[in-house]
Amino acid sequence: METSQSYYLVKIKEALSIKQRNNPYYSLRAFARDIGIHPATLSQIINGKRDLPKRDCEKVLSKLNLGPKERSLFVESLRNKKNNLKRSDEDQRYLIDESHYKIISEWEHFAVLELFNIKNFKKTNEDIADRLNLSMNRVDVVTTNLLMASLISKDKDGFFYKIHHDVKTSDNLKSQALRDSHKETMLMGVKKIEDIEIDKRDFSSITMAIDPSKIEDAKFIIKEFRKKMNSLSQEGNVSEVYQLGVQFYPLTHSDSKENRSLQ
């Protein structure tokens, strides 16, 4: 989907037009009040003279009647505006949201979906158990969840097949499922440091000073890195499923020393 206007701006204008369609006397000032933005700021946004302030993104989203995929596109279009990121490819990915809590939060589900990219995957519960070192009972629970979510199906011979080529979760939206997934991934990483030989893994980190206003740029660079890494799944003899985790978080406190002394 390509448009001359950012997705978030299209959705804001669309929401305003629906309000005005139902009430011809509904003003821009009333809309600004209802979504919690100063009228002058909203006027500049509507007229393309400024972007929606990122600090107001969640507040505006809470007032707009958007579905999960629309919310994700809204956030990403605002975040990626200055990077001129084209969205035509990304829009094709199937989005799962908080209603798929277990699929998002428990690592086995995405690992099973990735097994379909391995050429000699036999597409049975037995092969899943063998490849991921899981019990048959756990595999049955995971595949049942994926079947119920319409992410996989079974053919007439009883073999699984994946329905959507690419599956993604919401981006930059609050999600307990994603928080739990990140926690589980990090805990798994701790175990893998001890269990996996160094020639089959890579753990590294960097400590750096940064301007907080560059955080969105950092997120964009990390996202582009993930996309480049994912391209490796299309090359060579794909025979194993790997997990990539990137952690980027502050070590310093942004509040003053005086405030911290009172805590």
C-alpha positions, 0 to 999 in steps of 0.5 A, a space after each residue: 500500500 503506497 500513498 502520498 500521505 503517511 498512514 497515521 495522517 490518513 487514519 486521523 483524517 478518516 476519523 475526522 471525516 466520519 465524525 463530520 459525516 455524522 454531525 455536520 457541525 462537528 469542528 476540528 476544535 471538537 475533534 482535537 478535544 476528543 483525541 487530546 491534542 491542542 487544536 493548533 497542533 492538530 490543524 498543523 498536522 492535518 495540513 501537513 505542516 508538522 508530524 503528530 508528536 510521538 508523545 501523543 501517539 498512544 493517546 491518539 490511538 486510544 481514541 481511534 477505533 482501529 484494529 490491531 494491524 491498523 494500530 501497528 501501521 499507524 505507529 510504524 508510519 509515524 516512526 519511520 516517516 523521516 526514514 522514508 521506509 516503504 511499506 508495500 512489502 511489510 503490509 503483506 505480513 500476517 499480523 497476530 495480536 494480544 488475543 494470540 497470547 500464548 503464540 506470542 509469549 511462548 517460543 515454541 510456536 514461532 519455532 514451529 512456524 520456522 521449521 516449515 522453511 527447512 527443506 527436509 522438515 517432515 511436517 509431523 508432530 513427531 518431527 517437531 518433537 525431534 527437531 525442537 527437543 520437545 515432549 509429544 504432549 507439548 508439541 500437541 499443545 503447540 500445534 493445536 494452538 497454531 491450528 486454532 489460530 489458523 496459522 497452520 492446517 492439515 492436509 488430507 494425508 495428515 501433514 501440517 502446512 503453513 497458511 501465511 508465508 510471514 507472520 508478525 506481531 504488533 510493533 511499538 505497542 504495549 503488549 504483555 505477551 511480547 514482554 513475556 516473550 522477551 523475558 523468555 528469550 533472554 532466559 533461554 539465552 542465559 542457558 544457551 551460553 552454557 549449552 551451545 559450543 561457541 562456534 555455533 553461537 554469537 553473543 555480543 554487546 556494546 555499551 555506548 553513550 547516546 542522545 535520547 532523541 536518537 532512540 527512534 533512529 536506533 530502533 530503525 537501524 536494529 529493525 533493518 539489521 533484523 530484516 537483513 539477518 532474516 534474508 539468510 533464511 532464503 539462502 543455502 542449505 537451511 537446516 536449523 532454526 535459530 533465535 536472534 535477540 537484540 537488547 537495547 536499553 538505558 543504564 542511566 537514569 534520566 531524572 535528576 540526582 535530587 529526585 533520585 535521592 528522594 526515592 
